């Protein structure tokens, strides 16, 4: 509809504001001239938005205008806005309402033109509405439930109309479930095969509660972790050095003792007394070295056993004046 026809529609609205229609014994007044002017203003804004392809905003303007003052021009453009947004199923009732509106032969020409255009565009829209049909295999149609997006298919054996665009189809038959996605262009006639023979079997759940899975056994360890290697080998190294020191000093003390010239009562010459004290010092050093070697050896073995065993191993090391006690559970 061009602007000339649109202007005629406006004039028709303004003219209708002065009419009074009788309905039975009561009278219903048409919208006031002020209300009509506001509806016309909204209609002009809606037309500008429609020409700019801003269909959602234009629909809101035409809807507001229609609420103020009815005109088939407004409802026609509301239908066109919905069609522009590919909402054909919502546009169809508006086209039908406009095309079926009773009008007298003396009705404004713009109104008669709007009705004629609605009738023509309605026929085009009906051809553009996509139609889905479903071919169900492996299940009885009576047991199948189908939804297309948020719409439920009431009769799965009958054609189902949808808007153009992408749709997700969900079909269920008992515990079996199928999902398909389709993209439909205007005017598409599509037959969708739903083969429940290829649907995955539902999982079987036993009534007896399953025992919890066994914890995996830790892999056996051959030796200590790398983090304890330093302490382990340090202990054994100290033990080896102490043992070697003790052996050397003990050997030196034994040799000097053999060369010492003392009386059976233990008295020695003055020079031999000095040698006797040196022998005693070597003997003491040998004893200390032996103790250190023993303690270091016990410490190394303890580290090895504790690290190689489970977390429940317990070791207790007791140092005594005359020796070392090692006890625990491994």
Backbone bond lengths (Angstrom), bond angles and torsions (degrees), N, CA, C in turn:
res aa  C-N    CA-C-N  psi(-1)  N-CA   C-N-CA  omega(-1)  CA-C   N-CA-C  phi
1 X - - - 1.471 - - 1.530 107.79 -
2 X 1.383 116.37 126.23 1.459 118.88 -179.48 1.517 110.48 -81.83
3 X 1.339 114.88 177.45 1.470 119.08 -175.78 1.521 112.36 -67.01
4 X 1.337 117.34 -28.27 1.462 119.22 177.86 1.521 110.65 -63.77
5 X 1.336 114.31 -46.00 1.460 118.26 178.81 1.520 110.04 -65.64
6 X 1.329 116.20 -38.18 1.465 119.81 177.94 1.526 110.84 -60.61
7 X 1.332 116.10 -40.08 1.457 119.46 177.05 1.517 111.92 -63.90
8 X 1.313 116.22 -36.17 1.469 119.28 177.53 1.519 110.64 -64.91
9 X 1.348 115.50 -37.81 1.464 119.30 178.70 1.514 110.58 -63.65
10 X 1.331 116.13 -38.78 1.458 120.42 178.24 1.520 110.20 -63.25
11 X 1.320 116.12 -45.64 1.466 119.42 179.93 1.515 110.76 -62.67
12 X 1.331 116.17 -35.95 1.454 119.36 179.03 1.517 110.45 -64.94
13 X 1.332 116.06 -39.22 1.457 119.06 177.76 1.519 111.51 -64.55
14 X 1.319 116.30 -45.05 1.461 119.77 -179.33 1.513 110.47 -62.31
15 X 1.348 116.69 -40.65 1.444 119.91 179.51 1.507 112.19 -65.86
16 X 1.329 116.23 -34.18 1.465 118.75 -178.40 1.510 112.00 -71.05
17 X 1.327 118.37 -16.03 1.454 120.88 -178.48 1.516 112.08 -68.80
18 X 1.306 117.78 -18.57 1.463 120.28 -177.78 1.514 112.64 -96.36
19 X 1.345 116.98 -3.25 1.465 120.76 -177.06 1.517 110.04 -87.27
20 X 1.295 116.70 149.86 1.443 123.74 174.42 1.520 107.11 -125.10
21 X 1.386 117.24 124.94 1.459 122.44 -176.18 1.515 108.31 -106.16
22 X 1.288 115.48 130.19 1.468 120.27 178.22 1.502 109.20 -87.20
23 X 1.357 116.48 137.03 1.464 121.84 176.86 1.510 106.55 -135.11
24 X 1.342 117.08 98.84 1.453 121.06 -176.18 1.507 109.27 68.81
25 X 1.328 114.59 -132.06 1.451 120.44 179.94 1.515 112.54 -91.12
26 X 1.372 117.56 -5.81 1.459 120.71 -177.50 1.505 110.36 -105.82
27 X 1.288 115.84 161.85 1.467 121.37 178.97 1.505 109.13 -120.91
28 X 1.339 115.95 135.38 1.463 121.93 179.79 1.512 108.53 -116.83
29 X 1.288 117.55 116.59 1.460 121.72 -177.58 1.508 110.42 -80.23
30 X 1.329 118.70 143.58 1.458 124.44 175.26 1.525 108.65 -72.20
31 X 1.351 117.79 166.70 1.466 120.27 179.23 1.522 111.01 -58.00
32 X 1.303 114.90 149.44 1.458 120.17 178.84 1.522 110.29 -68.30
33 X 1.312 114.46 163.84 1.466 119.51 -179.61 1.522 110.80 -61.24
34 X 1.321 116.96 -36.10 1.470 119.71 179.39 1.517 111.58 -65.19
35 X 1.333 116.57 -42.07 1.463 120.71 178.20 1.518 110.29 -64.48
36 X 1.330 116.17 -41.29 1.459 120.04 179.64 1.525 110.66 -62.72
37 X 1.326 117.37 -42.23 1.467 119.94 178.95 1.526 111.22 -61.91
38 X 1.354 118.07 -37.90 1.456 120.68 177.34 1.525 110.87 -66.52
39 X 1.340 116.50 -38.93 1.464 119.84 177.46 1.521 110.84 -64.49
40 X 1.338 116.51 -40.04 1.463 120.91 178.39 1.531 110.22 -63.64
41 X 1.343 115.80 -42.16 1.468 119.03 178.78 1.525 110.72 -60.37
42 X 1.323 117.14 -45.54 1.465 120.75 178.25 1.527 110.97 -63.11
43 X 1.336 115.88 -37.12 1.464 118.99 178.21 1.514 112.05 -63.74
44 X 1.344 117.16 -41.21 1.473 120.53 177.64 1.537 110.24 -62.27
45 X 1.324 116.79 -43.98 1.473 119.65 179.26 1.530 110.57 -64.21
46 X 1.316 116.52 -41.00 1.462 119.59 178.40 1.509 111.98 -62.32
47 X 1.352 117.25 -39.15 1.464 120.27 179.81 1.524 111.30 -65.12
48 X 1.328 117.14 -40.14 1.463 119.93 178.04 1.530 110.89 -63.36
49 X 1.321 116.47 -41.88 1.466 119.59 178.16 1.531 111.25 -67.16
50 X 1.316 116.60 -37.53 1.466 120.38 178.64 1.521 110.55 -63.15
51 X 1.337 117.04 -44.04 1.465 120.47 179.13 1.526 111.72 -63.80
52 X 1.344 116.84 -25.25 1.469 121.18 177.70 1.527 111.67 -89.12
53 X 1.340 116.90 8.67 1.469 122.58 179.46 1.524 113.02 63.31
54 X 1.328 116.54 24.28 1.471 120.97 174.30 1.526 106.87 -95.45
55 X 1.323 114.09 74.88 1.463 119.84 -167.23 1.533 112.66 -68.73
56 X 1.313 117.90 -36.78 1.473 119.78 -178.52 1.532 110.21 -66.22
57 X 1.338 116.72 -43.81 1.458 119.85 179.61 1.531 110.70 -68.36
58 X 1.322 116.14 -38.36 1.462 119.56 179.37 1.529 110.68 -65.42
59 X 1.326 116.73 -40.35 1.466 120.39 178.57 1.523 110.90 -59.42
60 X 1.326 116.90 -40.58 1.466 119.96 179.63 1.526 110.84 -63.21
61 X 1.341 117.74 -40.04 1.469 120.73 179.51 1.530 111.23 -66.33
62 X 1.344 116.63 -46.43 1.461 119.46 -179.16 1.526 111.24 -65.41
63 X 1.322 116.98 -35.84 1.464 120.22 178.45 1.526 110.82 -64.63
64 X 1.346 115.74 -42.88 1.463 119.27 178.75 1.522 110.74 -64.11
65 X 1.334 116.58 -39.53 1.466 119.85 178.75 1.526 111.10 -65.33
66 X 1.316 117.15 -40.51 1.460 121.65 -179.76 1.524 111.48 -64.46
67 X 1.333 117.04 -34.42 1.458 119.81 178.02 1.524 111.78 -67.16
68 X 1.330 116.75 -29.72 1.461 119.79 179.85 1.530 111.69 -80.53
69 X 1.313 115.52 -44.50 1.472 119.37 -176.58 1.522 108.32 -152.13
70 X 1.317 115.87 119.89 1.467 119.50 -176.72 1.518 111.25 -70.00
71 X 1.344 113.13 138.85 1.460 120.81 172.15 1.521 107.91 -154.05
72 X 1.332 118.53 134.47 1.474 120.04 175.59 1.526 112.08 -61.29
73 X 1.320 117.00 -19.53 1.469 119.83 175.60 1.528 109.53 -66.79
74 X 1.327 116.87 -40.55 1.464 120.32 178.90 1.535 110.88 -66.59
75 X 1.314 117.72 -47.99 1.477 120.00 -177.79 1.525 111.14 -65.61
76 X 1.340 117.10 -33.57 1.469 119.55 176.85 1.528 110.44 -62.79
77 X 1.338 116.00 -44.52 1.463 118.56 -179.32 1.523 111.65 -72.24
78 X 1.296 118.48 -30.10 1.464 119.96 173.36 1.529 110.08 -61.22
79 X 1.315 116.83 -43.73 1.469 121.03 178.25 1.525 111.02 -63.31
80 X 1.324 116.27 -40.46 1.469 120.06 179.87 1.532 111.24 -65.53
81 X 1.338 116.81 -36.48 1.472 119.44 177.79 1.526 110.51 -63.60
82 X 1.319 116.92 -45.37 1.469 119.81 179.62 1.529 110.51 -63.97
83 X 1.303 116.49 -38.71 1.469 119.26 178.14 1.527 110.45 -64.15
84 X 1.336 116.48 -37.60 1.456 119.63 177.97 1.520 112.90 -64.88
85 X 1.344 116.83 -23.98 1.472 121.14 177.27 1.526 112.21 -94.74
86 X 1.338 117.14 12.29 1.468 122.82 -179.01 1.526 112.59 62.66
87 X 1.313 116.98 25.66 1.465 121.57 175.39 1.528 108.15 -100.76
88 X 1.335 113.38 66.98 1.461 119.65 -171.85 1.522 112.23 -67.63
89 X 1.321 116.56 -37.71 1.461 119.58 -177.47 1.524 111.21 -66.49
90 X 1.332 118.27 -29.20 1.463 121.07 175.89 1.524 111.28 -81.44
91 X 1.326 116.55 -29.87 1.466 119.79 -179.57 1.526 111.29 -72.97
92 X 1.310 117.41 -31.22 1.467 120.36 -174.13 1.533 113.42 -58.23
93 X 1.355 120.33 -46.52 1.475 118.42 178.97 1.527 113.37 -60.68
94 X 1.342 116.92 -34.27 1.468 119.13 178.62 1.530 110.99 -69.10
95 X 1.331 116.88 -40.17 1.461 119.54 175.30 1.537 109.87 -61.75
96 X 1.325 115.69 -43.80 1.469 119.18 -179.10 1.533 110.86 -63.82
97 X 1.327 115.57 -42.12 1.464 119.43 179.84 1.524 110.72 -61.53
98 X 1.333 115.75 -41.97 1.469 119.28 -178.25 1.526 111.33 -71.05
99 X 1.308 115.92 -42.42 1.477 119.02 -176.58 1.525 112.40 -71.58
100 X 1.334 116.50 -24.28 1.469 120.23 -177.11 1.524 112.43 -99.39
101 X 1.328 118.26 3.59 1.456 119.88 -177.31 1.530 110.62 -67.94
102 X 1.325 116.40 125.69 1.478 118.66 177.85 1.523 110.38 -67.88
103 X 1.308 115.73 129.40 1.469 121.41 177.94 1.523 108.93 -135.27
104 X 1.301 115.51 137.36 1.461 119.89 175.72 1.522 109.78 -73.82
105 X 1.303 115.69 159.70 1.466 119.51 179.55 1.523 111.32 -62.72
106 X 1.331 115.31 -23.13 1.460 119.53 -179.91 1.523 112.73 -89.10
107 X 1.344 117.75 6.41 1.468 120.69 -179.83 1.521 109.56 -64.19
108 X 1.339 117.29 156.62 1.469 120.28 179.91 1.533 111.24 -54.80
109 X 1.298 118.70 140.03 1.472 121.38 -179.52 1.528 112.98 -55.69
110 X 1.340 116.84 -36.02 1.468 119.34 -179.81 1.526 111.13 -63.85
111 X 1.290 116.88 -35.41 1.463 119.82 178.84 1.529 110.06 -69.88
112 X 1.329 116.88 -43.23 1.457 120.44 178.18 1.532 110.94 -62.89
113 X 1.343 116.57 -37.60 1.464 120.43 178.59 1.528 110.93 -67.37
114 X 1.335 115.83 -40.02 1.462 119.23 179.16 1.517 110.48 -63.15
115 X 1.331 117.76 -39.89 1.464 119.96 178.73 1.522 110.81 -65.63
116 X 1.314 117.50 -41.55 1.464 120.82 -179.73 1.532 110.87 -65.04
117 X 1.328 116.37 -43.48 1.465 119.44 179.03 1.523 111.03 -65.93
118 X 1.304 119.00 -37.21 1.459 122.01 177.87 1.522 110.77 -62.65
119 X 1.356 116.36 -39.37 1.466 119.88 179.03 1.525 111.27 -64.40
120 X 1.330 116.46 -41.05 1.466 120.57 179.90 1.529 111.27 -68.82
121 X 1.323 116.76 -45.19 1.468 120.15 -178.13 1.528 111.63 -70.43
122 X 1.327 116.63 -28.42 1.466 119.47 177.79 1.525 110.71 -63.74
123 X 1.322 116.52 -40.18 1.472 119.81 178.55 1.528 110.39 -63.54
124 X 1.333 117.50 -38.76 1.466 120.64 177.83 1.525 110.76 -66.96
125 X 1.328 115.78 -42.55 1.466 119.45 -178.57 1.526 110.86 -62.67
126 X 1.334 117.51 -40.67 1.463 119.92 -179.79 1.522 111.60 -61.40
127 X 1.321 116.56 -32.63 1.468 119.47 176.71 1.523 111.94 -74.86
128 X 1.352 116.60 -24.50 1.470 120.39 -176.62 1.527 113.65 -86.04
129 X 1.321 117.82 -15.86 1.461 119.88 -177.01 1.532 109.21 -68.53
130 X 1.357 119.22 119.22 1.466 120.85 177.04 1.535 111.15 -64.48
131 X 1.330 114.33 148.92 1.465 120.58 -179.29 1.527 108.62 -129.19
132 X 1.336 115.25 131.14 1.456 121.77 176.07 1.525 109.75 -107.88
133 X 1.317 116.01 138.30 1.460 121.42 168.24 1.523 107.59 -124.29
134 X 1.318 115.99 152.58 1.462 120.95 -173.45 1.527 110.27 -120.29
135 X 1.304 115.11 128.31 1.462 121.85 173.96 1.525 107.70 -105.06
136 X 1.314 115.93 110.53 1.464 121.73 -172.82 1.523 109.22 -99.63
137 X 1.314 115.90 125.70 1.466 122.72 179.77 1.522 109.15 -124.21
138 X 1.325 115.82 142.35 1.460 120.16 175.44 1.510 114.55 79.45
139 X 1.320 118.09 9.24 1.463 121.46 178.65 1.519 108.44 -159.46
140 X 1.326 115.60 155.64 1.455 120.47 176.90 1.520 109.69 -78.66
141 X 1.353 118.16 134.18 1.468 119.70 178.85 1.527 113.02 -56.60
142 X 1.328 117.27 -27.27 1.462 119.62 179.09 1.527 111.92 -69.14
143 X 1.330 117.33 -21.47 1.470 121.24 -178.67 1.525 112.56 -97.22
144 X 1.318 117.25 -1.09 1.468 121.30 -173.77 1.521 109.64 -98.73
145 X 1.318 115.32 134.86 1.457 122.44 174.64 1.532 107.62 -118.22
146 X 1.346 116.44 130.00 1.465 121.23 -176.02 1.525 109.00 -127.92
147 X 1.329 114.94 136.54 1.461 121.04 172.23 1.527 108.62 -128.89
148 X 1.339 114.85 140.83 1.464 121.49 176.87 1.524 106.21 -115.33
149 X 1.331 115.37 102.76 1.457 119.28 -172.13 1.512 109.20 64.04
150 X 1.323 116.87 -124.13 1.465 120.92 178.87 1.523 112.62 -94.70
151 X 1.333 118.00 1.86 1.465 122.09 -178.53 1.522 110.38 -97.43
152 X 1.326 116.10 136.57 1.460 121.85 179.23 1.525 108.89 -97.03
153 X 1.329 116.03 132.95 1.462 121.47 177.62 1.524 107.68 -82.63
154 X 1.313 116.22 113.24 1.465 119.88 -176.48 1.521 111.82 -73.85
155 X 1.324 117.08 -43.67 1.460 121.88 179.88 1.531 108.41 -117.83
156 X 1.336 116.42 102.41 1.471 119.77 -173.51 1.521 112.31 -70.92
157 X 1.336 117.55 -15.78 1.465 119.95 179.59 1.525 112.04 -93.00
158 X 1.336 117.55 -1.68 1.459 121.40 -179.08 1.527 110.32 -107.39
159 X 1.346 117.23 154.94 1.474 120.10 176.66 1.529 110.44 -59.63
160 X 1.327 115.25 144.41 1.471 121.37 -177.13 1.515 108.55 -125.13
161 X 1.346 116.44 123.11 1.458 121.37 -177.98 1.527 110.44 -87.97
162 X 1.324 115.47 140.55 1.466 121.53 178.11 1.522 108.57 -139.11
163 X 1.320 115.53 167.63 1.462 120.27 174.02 1.528 110.15 -79.48
164 X 1.324 117.91 157.50 1.475 119.38 173.43 1.530 110.07 -62.23
165 X 1.337 114.93 153.08 1.468 120.07 178.28 1.508 111.52 126.52
166 X 1.327 115.32 -167.72 1.463 121.89 -177.40 1.520 109.27 -93.26
167 X 1.325 116.44 136.06 1.456 122.25 -178.71 1.532 109.93 -134.68
168 X 1.324 115.36 146.22 1.459 122.23 174.51 1.524 107.69 -107.75
169 X 1.327 115.51 123.52 1.467 121.51 -178.78 1.516 108.55 -105.37
170 X 1.318 115.97 128.18 1.458 122.48 177.76 1.518 107.95 -117.80
171 X 1.329 116.95 123.95 1.467 122.71 -179.99 1.519 109.12 -125.27
172 X 1.315 116.68 135.08 1.459 122.01 178.61 1.514 109.16 -130.12
173 X 1.335 114.43 145.41 1.459 122.20 174.42 1.518 106.57 -139.27
174 X 1.333 116.81 98.08 1.452 119.99 -173.12 1.517 109.67 66.92
175 X 1.336 115.37 -123.28 1.460 120.21 179.79 1.520 112.37 -90.92
176 X 1.325 118.16 -5.40 1.460 121.41 -179.56 1.523 110.02 -85.73
177 X 1.312 114.55 149.10 1.475 120.39 -172.42 1.526 109.53 -143.85
178 X 1.337 115.05 133.13 1.461 121.60 176.98 1.524 108.57 -127.56
179 X 1.321 115.67 145.07 1.467 120.43 176.96 1.521 109.09 -135.55
180 X 1.320 115.85 132.66 1.456 122.13 179.52 1.522 109.35 -133.46
181 X 1.316 116.85 154.59 1.459 123.04 175.97 1.520 108.32 -125.39
182 X 1.334 116.18 133.52 1.463 120.90 -179.95 1.519 109.15 -133.79
183 X 1.317 116.35 150.59 1.461 123.68 174.22 1.524 107.05 -119.14
184 X 1.320 116.70 120.65 1.455 122.07 -172.65 1.527 110.90 -115.90
185 X 1.308 115.99 129.65 1.462 122.87 174.10 1.527 109.07 -88.65
186 X 1.343 117.73 160.23 1.467 119.23 175.62 1.525 111.24 -55.87
187 X 1.317 115.71 136.38 1.458 121.11 178.71 1.517 114.61 83.26
188 X 1.337 118.89 3.43 1.464 121.78 -177.69 1.528 110.56 -71.14
189 X 1.331 114.94 138.30 1.459 122.09 171.28 1.522 105.84 -120.48
190 X 1.329 116.80 107.23 1.471 120.57 -170.90 1.520 110.48 -122.04
191 X 1.342 115.01 133.22 1.465 121.68 174.83 1.528 108.15 -104.09
192 X 1.323 116.57 119.64 1.454 121.58 -175.53 1.523 109.44 -106.34
193 X 1.337 116.33 123.18 1.467 121.52 179.62 1.524 109.39 -87.65
194 X 1.326 115.19 125.62 1.466 122.11 176.58 1.517 107.82 -115.61
195 X 1.330 115.52 98.74 1.460 121.79 -175.32 1.519 109.31 -100.97
196 X 1.323 116.71 102.00 1.457 120.47 -179.34 1.527 111.99 -76.94
197 X 1.328 117.09 -8.27 1.466 118.97 175.40 1.526 111.22 -69.01
198 X 1.316 116.70 -24.31 1.470 120.47 179.04 1.518 112.02 -98.95
199 X 1.347 116.95 2.00 1.467 119.43 179.45 1.516 109.71 -71.22
200 X 1.331 119.17 142.15 1.469 121.58 179.01 1.518 110.80 -63.91
201 X 1.334 115.71 142.45 1.459 120.76 177.74 1.517 109.67 -69.28
202 X 1.339 116.73 141.32 1.468 118.72 177.30 1.507 111.22 -67.48
203 X 1.310 116.60 150.06 1.457 121.72 179.94 1.524 109.99 -68.58
204 X 1.336 115.80 138.06 1.457 121.66 178.09 1.513 109.29 -91.46
205 X 1.331 116.12 126.38 1.457 121.63 -179.72 1.520 109.36 -109.50
206 X 1.325 117.78 119.90 1.459 122.23 -179.49 1.512 110.26 -73.31
207 X 1.364 115.29 146.54 1.462 120.17 178.27 1.512 111.50 -70.40
208 X 1.336 116.60 -27.41 1.459 120.58 179.33 1.518 108.45 -84.15
209 X 1.283 115.14 127.71 1.460 118.79 -178.55 1.513 109.87 -65.57
210 X 1.283 114.89 133.70 1.460 120.25 -178.84 1.517 109.93 -73.44
211 X 1.342 114.37 142.33 1.460 119.02 178.43 1.514 108.87 -70.35
212 X 1.303 116.65 147.85 1.467 118.55 -179.36 1.520 110.87 -63.10
213 X 1.297 116.89 145.78 1.468 119.19 -179.45 1.515 111.61 -61.46
214 X 1.329 113.17 141.43 1.454 118.56 179.46 1.515 110.12 -68.54
215 X 1.306 113.55 141.29 1.453 118.51 177.30 1.516 109.14 -69.81
216 X 1.292 116.93 134.12 1.461 118.21 179.53 1.516 111.55 -63.25
217 X 1.338 114.76 136.43 1.462 119.89 179.30 1.513 109.53 -69.79
218 X 1.303 116.07 137.00 1.465 117.53 179.30 1.519 110.62 -66.26
219 X 1.284 115.84 143.66 1.453 120.22 179.17 1.522 109.86 -66.29
220 X 1.341 116.84 137.02 1.465 118.82 180.00 1.512 110.96 -62.21
221 X 1.314 113.83 141.58 1.466 119.12 179.31 1.523 109.60 -101.39
222 X 1.283 115.55 138.62 1.455 120.51 -178.70 1.516 111.13 -81.29
223 X 1.252 119.19 -33.36 1.461 122.01 -176.02 1.488 110.91 -156.75
224 X 1.295 117.48 -168.39 1.455 121.44 -177.78 1.514 112.02 -70.02
225 X 1.311 114.44 157.98 1.456 119.89 176.00 1.522 109.72 -68.20
226 X 1.338 114.09 158.92 1.458 118.13 -178.94 1.523 111.81 -63.69
227 X 1.354 116.10 -25.58 1.443 118.52 -179.11 1.507 113.67 -68.32
228 X 1.323 118.80 -20.53 1.472 121.97 -179.30 1.517 112.46 -102.32
229 X 1.327 117.05 -2.90 1.472 118.93 -177.84 1.523 112.05 -58.70
230 X 1.341 117.48 -39.26 1.453 120.26 -177.21 1.518 111.13 -61.04
231 X 1.345 116.16 -48.63 1.467 119.23 179.64 1.515 111.67 -66.69
232 X 1.313 116.38 -37.97 1.461 120.13 -178.21 1.521 111.19 -62.48
233 X 1.318 115.19 -54.47 1.461 117.75 -175.78 1.524 111.69 -73.94
234 X 1.318 118.08 -25.15 1.459 119.67 174.20 1.524 110.59 -65.29
235 X 1.340 115.84 -41.09 1.467 119.44 179.05 1.519 111.04 -63.12
236 X 1.346 115.36 -47.50 1.466 118.32 179.38 1.524 111.50 -65.86
237 X 1.357 117.04 -33.84 1.463 119.08 178.34 1.522 111.56 -66.18
238 X 1.337 117.69 -43.04 1.467 120.81 177.51 1.514 110.53 -62.74
239 X 1.350 115.71 -40.77 1.464 119.49 179.52 1.519 110.93 -61.05
240 X 1.348 115.88 -42.53 1.465 119.14 -179.13 1.523 111.37 -65.90
241 X 1.334 117.11 -43.04 1.475 120.16 -179.51 1.525 110.27 -65.56
242 X 1.359 115.89 -43.54 1.462 118.65 -179.87 1.516 111.52 -64.40
243 X 1.343 115.97 -40.06 1.462 118.98 179.12 1.531 111.19 -63.44
244 X 1.344 115.51 -42.19 1.464 119.22 179.37 1.521 110.77 -65.29
245 X 1.327 117.16 -41.51 1.474 120.86 178.58 1.520 110.49 -63.00
246 X 1.327 116.19 -43.42 1.464 119.34 179.25 1.509 112.28 -62.78
247 X 1.346 115.93 -41.07 1.462 119.38 -179.60 1.528 111.04 -64.69
248 X 1.331 115.97 -41.94 1.471 119.32 -178.24 1.521 110.30 -66.87
249 X 1.316 116.32 -47.78 1.477 118.86 -178.08 1.528 111.63 -66.31
250 X 1.329 116.70 -36.45 1.463 119.12 177.14 1.521 110.66 -64.83
251 X 1.358 115.46 -40.14 1.467 118.25 177.89 1.516 112.27 -64.64
252 X 1.331 116.84 -39.94 1.453 119.79 178.45 1.531 110.93 -65.85
253 X 1.341 115.77 -42.00 1.462 118.71 179.24 1.535 111.08 -64.40
254 X 1.310 118.36 -40.44 1.469 121.85 -179.20 1.520 110.70 -65.62
255 X 1.362 116.88 -40.89 1.462 119.24 -179.18 1.519 111.21 -67.20
256 X 1.339 116.19 -42.83 1.467 117.82 179.43 1.522 110.96 -67.84
257 X 1.322 116.20 -32.83 1.462 118.33 178.16 1.523 110.58 -64.16
258 X 1.338 115.13 -35.78 1.464 118.90 -179.26 1.532 111.36 -69.79
259 X 1.315 116.95 -28.85 1.463 120.83 -178.36 1.524 111.92 -88.63
260 X 1.315 117.39 -9.29 1.460 120.30 -175.59 1.539 110.62 -73.45
261 X 1.354 115.81 135.64 1.481 121.55 -179.24 1.528 107.86 -106.80
262 X 1.338 115.67 96.39 1.460 120.94 -179.46 1.514 109.48 -130.02
263 X 1.337 115.43 157.79 1.458 120.90 177.36 1.530 109.52 -74.01
264 X 1.371 114.15 160.36 1.484 117.76 178.40 1.514 112.52 -59.26
265 X 1.335 118.94 -27.57 1.463 119.27 179.63 1.517 112.69 -79.31
266 X 1.383 118.16 0.36 1.459 122.31 177.31 1.499 114.03 96.09
267 X 1.343 118.18 -5.29 1.458 119.24 178.69 1.507 109.57 -80.63
268 X 1.328 115.39 140.31 1.458 120.27 -176.84 1.524 108.56 -130.11
269 X 1.293 112.73 164.64 1.459 117.96 174.86 1.521 108.90 -66.87
270 X 1.370 114.00 166.25 1.467 117.93 -174.56 1.521 111.63 -59.98
271 X 1.300 117.08 -44.08 1.464 119.54 178.86 1.500 111.78 -66.28
272 X 1.332 115.25 -35.87 1.468 118.26 179.52 1.521 112.05 -71.07
273 X 1.331 118.04 -26.01 1.469 120.16 176.84 1.528 110.46 -61.38
274 X 1.328 115.19 -40.84 1.468 117.95 177.60 1.518 110.70 -62.85
275 X 1.359 116.08 -40.70 1.465 119.14 178.64 1.525 110.82 -65.35
276 X 1.353 115.96 -35.11 1.454 119.97 -179.41 1.532 110.44 -64.77
277 X 1.344 116.05 -41.39 1.465 118.74 178.27 1.525 111.28 -66.58
278 X 1.329 117.17 -36.81 1.477 120.53 177.39 1.519 110.71 -64.04
279 X 1.386 115.18 -40.45 1.470 119.04 178.20 1.531 110.54 -62.81
280 X 1.345 115.25 -40.93 1.469 118.63 179.96 1.527 111.58 -63.65
281 X 1.333 115.72 -39.06 1.469 119.73 178.34 1.526 110.66 -63.01
282 X 1.371 115.99 -43.87 1.467 119.57 178.34 1.528 111.04 -63.09
283 X 1.329 115.54 -39.08 1.459 119.50 179.70 1.525 111.20 -64.91
284 X 1.346 115.93 -41.23 1.470 119.24 177.83 1.526 111.23 -63.99
285 X 1.356 114.86 -41.18 1.463 118.70 178.80 1.525 111.49 -64.05
286 X 1.344 115.99 -38.49 1.461 119.64 177.77 1.521 110.95 -63.92
287 X 1.344 116.30 -39.50 1.471 119.98 178.94 1.518 111.72 -64.59
288 X 1.347 115.81 -46.98 1.467 119.62 178.72 1.523 111.04 -60.85
289 X 1.337 116.69 -41.58 1.465 119.94 179.62 1.520 111.07 -62.43
290 X 1.341 115.55 -38.71 1.456 119.16 179.25 1.524 110.99 -65.02
291 X 1.350 115.72 -41.66 1.474 118.98 178.40 1.522 110.78 -63.46
292 X 1.353 116.87 -45.67 1.466 120.35 179.58 1.520 110.71 -61.26
293 X 1.322 116.80 -42.36 1.462 120.07 178.47 1.520 111.02 -60.91
294 X 1.337 116.91 -42.14 1.463 119.85 179.40 1.521 112.57 -65.00
295 X 1.338 115.48 -45.09 1.473 119.01 -179.99 1.522 110.91 -63.01
296 X 1.344 116.47 -44.06 1.456 119.64 -179.79 1.517 111.46 -63.92
297 X 1.334 116.87 -38.78 1.464 120.40 178.49 1.530 110.72 -63.86
298 X 1.344 115.26 -46.12 1.466 119.32 178.88 1.532 110.65 -60.96
299 X 1.340 117.23 -41.28 1.459 120.47 179.45 1.524 111.55 -62.67
300 X 1.352 116.45 -42.88 1.466 119.69 178.75 1.508 112.17 -63.22
301 X 1.360 117.38 -44.33 1.465 120.82 178.79 1.522 110.70 -63.38
302 X 1.339 115.74 -39.58 1.469 119.79 179.69 1.530 110.88 -62.56
303 X 1.326 117.36 -45.27 1.472 120.69 178.43 1.513 110.49 -60.56
304 X 1.303 116.63 -41.19 1.473 121.17 -179.56 1.521 110.79 -62.69
305 X 1.337 116.38 -48.16 1.464 120.14 -176.43 1.523 111.91 -67.56
306 X 1.320 116.91 -43.01 1.467 120.05 -177.96 1.518 110.65 -66.18
307 X 1.317 117.89 -42.57 1.463 120.29 -178.40 1.510 111.57 -72.75
308 X 1.314 119.08 -33.26 1.456 121.62 -176.80 1.503 112.22 -82.66
309 X 1.343 117.53 -19.76 1.449 119.24 -178.30 1.496 111.91 -89.75
310 X 1.375 116.34 -169.72 1.455 119.75 178.56 1.515 109.48 -81.23
311 X 1.354 114.11 178.14 1.455 118.74 -174.88 1.512 112.80 -71.71
312 X 1.346 118.41 -8.48 1.458 120.68 -179.15 1.514 114.14 -91.94
313 X 1.332 118.01 3.69 1.462 119.59 -178.68 1.524 110.25 -67.90
314 X 1.339 116.02 137.87 1.453 122.12 178.81 1.522 109.67 -127.87
315 X 1.308 116.52 131.61 1.465 121.63 -179.31 1.519 108.15 -131.22
316 X 1.341 115.96 137.38 1.465 120.64 177.68 1.528 108.13 -130.38
317 X 1.315 116.67 124.99 1.466 123.88 -178.66 1.523 108.19 -110.81
318 X 1.349 115.36 123.01 1.464 121.77 -179.61 1.524 109.12 -117.31
319 X 1.311 116.70 121.11 1.466 121.44 175.83 1.523 108.81 -93.35
320 X 1.311 115.56 126.65 1.463 121.48 179.89 1.534 108.96 -119.65
321 X 1.308 117.16 160.49 1.477 119.46 -179.97 1.513 112.54 -58.54
322 X 1.326 116.61 -30.87 1.472 119.53 -176.10 1.514 112.88 -108.57
323 X 1.299 118.50 8.06 1.467 118.46 -179.31 1.513 111.60 167.56
324 X 1.334 114.16 -166.29 1.456 122.53 -177.39 1.508 108.68 -131.69
325 X 1.348 117.19 133.54 1.472 121.76 175.88 1.507 108.71 -108.89
326 X 1.337 118.63 133.86 1.466 124.81 176.23 1.509 107.16 -121.77
327 X 1.325 117.25 121.59 1.468 121.58 178.87 1.517 109.41 -140.03
328 X 1.312 115.37 159.34 1.473 119.41 178.51 1.509 111.35 159.70
329 X 1.339 115.32 -176.85 1.458 122.74 178.40 1.516 108.26 -119.89
330 X 1.333 117.14 129.60 1.456 122.80 -177.23 1.509 109.43 -123.88
